[in-house]
Amino acid sequence: MQKEQQTAPEMEEEQEYLTQTPSIQWFPGHMAKTRRVMKESLGLVDIVVELRDARIPKSSRNPEIEKIIGDKPRLVVFNKADIADPAVTKEWQEYYKSHGVRTLALDCRSGRGLKELVPAVRDTLSDLLAKRKAKGMESRPIRMMIVGVPNVGKSSLINRLAGSKRVKVEDRPGVTRGKQWVRLESGIELLDMSGVLWPKFDDKQVGERLAYTGAIKDDVYDLEWVAMRFLDLLRNRYPKLLEERFKVTPNDSEGLEPYDLLELVGKKRGMMMSGGVVNTERAAITVLDEFRSGKIGRISLERPHTAVQDSSQQL
């Protein structure tokens, strides 16, 4: 899919729209504990593998993780690449490569691209492994920590690598608790950490996009608000997908307020209640579920050019 650049008026409109966005925050107590455990365990590992959502590489980047790991070798993995816009994912990889950060794009559910992970880890640690070989310590296992925000696919990744259901997986944030070591046949030991968000999202758009993908529990924000915001974004950036999935043409949606667009989707799907009222809550749940599962199509919500504009952008 061809890259879509935002024009100056579009960016101004987006910033104005954000002033209407409610602040979404979610930092349960177990996440604070996980952050402490992560700090304590960092000395036990050789490398940190940070999973991010390929659809929102910037918003699924946890600045707390970067502060904690410091100079520890790191590999950034864009998971769920099969439901992200492939052209945009490639742009993100090129952007990070230009900043000296190695990345991989894969899909933990299907296993696509997974075979590249272990070689990438070994390549990233080539200097360390060479030193161990010189000291006769080749048999020592590589230990790596798996980190990322909730619901980004850490448990699915470990299960794929381990070849068995060693870690409980559920499609809801916060289900995996505590610290778990998993040994692989490839001579690598994995340390799995629970999903960690951060106490406050300085950028409202970050919280909103994490809500789109399910990284934040649905019961901590207005589901209809988030769904109508997503539909508005879909209308502007991926109108063909909106039409193909929900039968809403550009003519149908032109001039509609976001809430009216959500109502229209509900009508198109037959989600009516008595008195001809649209069940917008049901429509909102459907829209978000179908985006998260990839049924709407391959969608990316962030592009590298927006990150480049901020010279202080962390990687």
C-alpha positions in Angstrom: 0.0 0.0 0.0 1.4 3.4 -0.9 2.6 5.6 1.8 0.2 8.3 2.9 1.9 11.5 4.2 -0.1 13.9 6.4 -0.4 17.4 5.1 0.1 20.4 7.4 -3.7 21.1 7.6 -4.3 17.4 8.4 -1.8 17.5 11.2 -3.3 20.8 12.6 -6.7 19.2 12.5 -5.4 16.1 14.3 -3.9 18.2 17.0 -7.1 20.2 17.4 -9.0 16.9 17.6 -6.7 15.6 20.4 -7.9 18.4 22.7 -11.2 16.6 22.8 -9.6 13.3 23.7 -10.1 12.1 27.2 -7.0 11.2 29.1 -6.6 7.4 29.3 -4.4 6.0 32.1 -4.0 2.5 33.4 -1.2 1.4 35.8 -2.3 -1.5 38.1 -0.2 -2.4 41.1 1.2 -5.5 39.6 2.8 -3.4 36.8 4.8 -1.4 39.4 6.0 -4.7 40.9 7.0 -6.0 37.4 9.0 -2.9 36.8 10.9 -3.5 40.1 11.5 -7.2 39.1 12.7 -6.1 35.7 15.3 -3.8 37.3 16.5 -6.6 39.6 16.7 -9.2 36.9 18.5 -7.1 34.3 21.9 -8.3 35.5 20.9 -11.9 34.8 20.3 -11.5 31.1 22.6 -10.8 28.0 20.0 -9.1 25.8 16.5 -7.6 26.0 14.0 -8.4 23.3 11.4 -5.7 23.3 8.1 -6.5 21.5 6.0 -3.7 20.0 2.8 -3.7 18.1 3.7 -3.2 14.4 0.5 -1.1 14.0 1.7 1.4 16.6 5.5 1.1 17.0 5.7 4.5 18.6 2.8 4.2 21.0 3.7 0.7 22.1 7.2 1.9 23.0 7.5 2.0 26.7 9.9 4.8 27.8 10.2 3.2 31.2 11.8 0.1 29.6 14.4 2.1 27.8 15.4 3.8 31.1 15.6 0.5 32.9 17.7 -1.4 30.3 20.2 1.4 29.6 23.1 0.2 27.5 22.0 -3.5 27.6 22.0 -5.0 24.1 18.4 -4.8 22.7 16.5 -6.1 19.7 13.2 -4.5 18.8 10.6 -6.8 17.4 7.5 -5.6 15.6 4.8 -8.2 16.3 1.5 -8.6 14.6 3.1 -7.5 11.3 0.6 -9.6 9.4 -2.2 -7.2 10.3 -0.1 -4.0 9.9 0.3 -2.1 6.6 3.5 -3.8 5.2 4.7 -0.7 3.4 4.5 1.3 6.7 6.2 -1.5 8.7 9.1 -1.4 6.2 9.4 2.4 6.7 9.6 1.9 10.4 12.4 -0.7 10.0 14.4 1.6 7.7 13.9 4.4 10.2 15.2 2.4 13.1 18.1 1.0 11.0 19.2 4.5 10.2 19.4 5.1 14.0 21.5 2.0 14.6 18.7 -0.1 16.1 18.1 -3.6 14.8 14.5 -4.7 14.3 12.5 -7.7 13.1 8.9 -7.9 11.8 7.1 -11.1 12.6 3.8 -12.6 13.6 3.8 -14.8 16.8 0.4 -16.4 16.0 1.3 -17.8 12.6 5.0 -18.0 13.2 5.9 -16.0 10.1 9.4 -14.5 10.4 10.0 -16.3 13.7 12.9 -18.3 12.4 14.9 -15.1 12.0 14.7 -14.2 15.8 17.4 -16.5 17.2 20.0 -15.7 14.5 19.3 -12.0 15.0 19.9 -12.4 18.7 23.1 -14.2 18.1 24.2 -11.6 15.6 23.4 -8.8 18.0 25.5 -10.5 20.7 28.4 -11.5 18.3 31.1 -9.6 20.3 30.0 -11.2 23.6 29.8 -14.7 22.1 33.3 -14.3 20.6 34.7 -13.4 24.0 33.0 -16.4 25.6 34.4 -18.7 22.9 37.9 -17.4 23.5 37.4 -18.2 27.2 36.1 -21.7 26.5 32.5 -20.7 27.6 30.7 -21.6 24.4 28.3 -23.9 26.3 27.0 -21.1 28.4 23.3 -20.4 27.4 22.3 -17.0 26.1 19.8 -15.4 28.5 17.3 -12.9 27.1 14.5 -11.0 28.7 11.2 -10.6 26.8 9.5 -7.3 27.5 6.6 -5.2 26.1 3.3 -3.6 26.8 0.3 -5.7 27.7 -1.4 -7.8 24.9 1.5 -7.3 22.5 2.2 -11.1 22.1 5.0 -11.9 24.6 3.4 -15.2 25.8 2.6 -16.2 22.2 6.2 -15.6 21.2 7.6 -17.7 24.0 5.1 -20.5 23.3 6.1 -20.5 19.7 9.8 -20.6 20.5 9.4 -23.2 23.2 7.2 -25.4 21.1 4.7 -26.0 23.9 2.1 -24.1 26.0 4.5 -23.2 28.8 2.9 -19.8 29.5 -0.8 -19.1 29.9 -2.1 -16.9 27.1 -5.3 -14.9 27.0 -6.3 -12.1 24.7 -6.6 -9.6 27.5 -4.0 -7.3 29.0 -2.4 -8.2 32.4 -3.1 -12.0 32.4 0.5 -13.1 32.6 1.9 -12.4 36.1 5.3 -12.7 37.7 8.6 -14.0 36.3 9.1 -17.1 34.3 12.2 -18.8 32.8 11.8 -20.9 29.7 14.6 -23.0 28.2 14.9 -23.5 24.4 16.6 -26.2 22.4 18.6 -23.5 20.7 20.7 -22.9 23.8 18.8 -19.8 24.9 16.9 -19.2 28.1 14.0 -16.7 28.1 12.9 -14.5 30.9 9.3 -13.5 30.4 8.1 -10.4 32.2 4.4 -9.3 32.6 3.2 -6.5 30.3 4.2 -3.1 31.6 2.6 0.2 30.9 3.8 3.4 32.5 2.1 5.7 35.1 1.2 8.6 32.9 0.8 9.0 29.1 2.0 12.5 28.4 0.6 12.2 24.9 -3.1 11.6 24.9 -2.8 10.0 21.5 -0.6 7.2 22.9 -3.3 6.2 25.4 -5.9 6.3 22.6 -3.9 4.1 20.3 -3.1 1.6 23.0 -6.8 1.4 23.6 -7.5 0.7 19.9 -5.2 -2.3 20.0 -6.4 -3.7 23.4 -3.3 -2.9 25.4 -5.5 -1.2 27.9 -8.6 -2.9 29.4 -11.8 -1.9 27.7 -13.5 -1.1 31.0 -11.3 1.8 31.9 -12.4 4.1 29.1 -15.5 5.1 27.0 -15.6 2.3 24.5 -17.9 4.2 22.1 -15.7 7.2 22.1 -12.6 5.1 21.2 -14.5 3.2 18.5 -15.9 6.4 16.9 -12.4 7.9 16.9 -11.0 4.8 15.3 -13.7 4.9 12.6 -12.9 8.5 11.9 -9.3 7.6 11.4 -10.2 4.7 9.2 -12.4 7.0 7.1 -9.5 9.4 6.5 -6.6 7.0 6.0 -8.1 3.7 4.8 -11.5 4.6 3.2 -11.4 1.5 0.9 -11.2 -0.8 4.0 -14.1 1.0 5.6 -16.2 0.5 2.6 -15.2 -3.1 2.1 -15.7 -4.2 5.7 -18.6 -2.1 6.8 -20.3 -1.1 3.5 -19.8 2.6 4.2 -18.9 4.5 1.1 -17.1 7.9 1.0 -20.4 9.4 0.0 -22.2 7.8 2.9 -19.7 9.1 5.5 -19.0 12.5 4.0 -19.8 15.3 6.5 -20.8 12.9 9.3 -19.7 13.5 12.9 -17.7 10.5 14.3 -20.6 9.4 16.5 -22.9 9.5 13.5 -20.4 7.4 11.6 -20.5 4.8 14.5 -24.3 4.8 14.2 -24.1 4.3 10.5 -21.9 1.3 10.9 -24.3 -0.1 13.5 -27.2 0.3 11.0 -25.3 -1.3 8.2 -24.7 -4.3 10.4 -28.3 -4.5 11.6 -27.5 -3.6 15.2 -30.9 -2.1 15.9 -32.9 -2.0 19.2 -36.6 -1.2 19.8 -37.7 2.2 18.5 -35.2 2.2 15.7 -32.3 3.0 18.0 -28.9 1.8 17.0 -27.0 -0.3 19.6 -23.8 1.8 19.4 -22.2 -0.1 22.3 -22.5 -3.3 20.3 -21.2 -1.5 17.2 -18.2 -0.2 19.1 -17.3 -3.6 20.4 -17.6 -5.1 16.9 -15.4 -2.4 15.3 -12.6 -2.7 17.8 -12.7 -6.5 17.9 -12.5 -6.7 14.1 -9.6 -4.2 14.0 -7.7 -6.1 16.7 -8.2 -9.4 14.9 -7.2 -8.1 11.5 -10.6 -8.7 9.9 -10.8 -5.1 8.7 -7.5 -5.3 6.8 -3.9 -4.4 7.2 -3.8 -1.1 9.1 -1.0 1.0 10.6 -1.9 3.9 12.8 1.5 5.6 13.0 4.2 6.5 10.4 7.9 7.3 10.9 7.7 10.8 9.6 5.8 11.9 12.6 8.5 10.5 14.9 11.2 12.3 12.9 9.7 15.7 13.6 10.5 15.2 17.3 14.3 15.4 17.6 14.1 14.0 21.2 12.2 10.9 20.1 13.5 7.9 21.9 14.0 4.6 20.1 
